[in-house]
Amino acid sequence: MTPTDVEAALELGCTVQKFFPASVAGGIEMLKALAGPYAHTGVKFIPLGGVNALNMGDFLSVPVVGAIGGSWLAD
């Protein structure tokens, strides 16, 4: 959720990272901010928490978002 967390995960070779709780952690704006210094690493985020059918397209339009998730997707 923070640049420090992203750095630690990248050091371990994790290029797909969960971003939770997305809405509380700054949502789309935070993901765009993380894209600046980390897009060149190939990192992709999966935001959860606050993602829904109404805003999923906005999240998916951010280049560093590889997928979305949430309990609302399936029963």
C-alpha positions in Angstrom: 0.0 0.0 0.0 3.0 2.3 0.4 6.2 2.8 -1.7 8.1 1.1 1.1 5.9 -2.0 0.7 6.2 -1.9 -3.0 10.0 -1.7 -2.7 10.2 -4.6 -0.3 8.0 -6.8 -2.5 10.0 -5.9 -5.6 13.2 -6.8 -3.8 11.7 -10.3 -3.2 10.8 -10.5 -6.9 7.1 -9.9 -6.6 5.9 -8.0 -9.6 2.2 -8.7 -9.1 1.1 -7.0 -5.9 -2.2 -6.7 -4.0 -3.3 -3.1 -3.3 -5.6 -3.2 -0.3 -7.6 -1.4 0.9 -7.6 0.5 -2.4 -10.1 3.2 -1.6 -8.7 4.0 1.8 -5.1 4.0 0.5 -5.8 6.7 -2.1 -7.5 4.6 -4.8 -6.8 5.5 -8.5 -4.8 8.6 -7.6 -2.4 6.5 -5.5 -2.0 3.9 -8.2 -1.2 6.6 -10.7 1.3 8.1 -8.3 3.0 4.7 -7.8 3.1 4.2 -11.6 5.6 7.1 -11.9 8.5 5.6 -10.1 7.6 1.9 -10.5 6.1 1.3 -14.0 9.5 0.6 -15.4 9.8 -2.4 -13.1 6.9 -4.1 -14.7 5.0 -4.2 -11.5 1.2 -4.7 -11.7 -1.2 -4.1 -8.9 -4.5 -5.8 -8.1 -6.7 -3.3 -6.2 -9.3 -4.6 -3.7 -11.4 -2.8 -1.2 -13.6 -0.1 -2.6 -13.5 -1.4 -6.1 -17.0 -2.0 -7.5 -19.0 -2.4 -10.8 -19.3 1.4 -11.0 -15.6 2.2 -10.7 -13.9 -0.9 -12.0 -13.3 0.6 -15.5 -11.6 3.6 -13.9 -9.3 1.2 -12.0 -8.6 -0.9 -15.0 -7.7 2.1 -17.1 -4.6 2.7 -15.0 -1.6 1.0 -16.8 -0.1 -0.5 -13.6 -3.4 -2.3 -12.8 -3.3 -5.9 -14.0 -6.6 -7.0 -12.6 -9.2 -6.0 -10.0 -10.8 -8.0 -7.2 -13.5 -8.0 -4.6 -16.1 -10.2 -2.9 -18.8 -8.6 -5.1 -17.5 -10.4 -8.2 -18.9 -13.8 -7.2 -21.3 -15.2 -4.6 
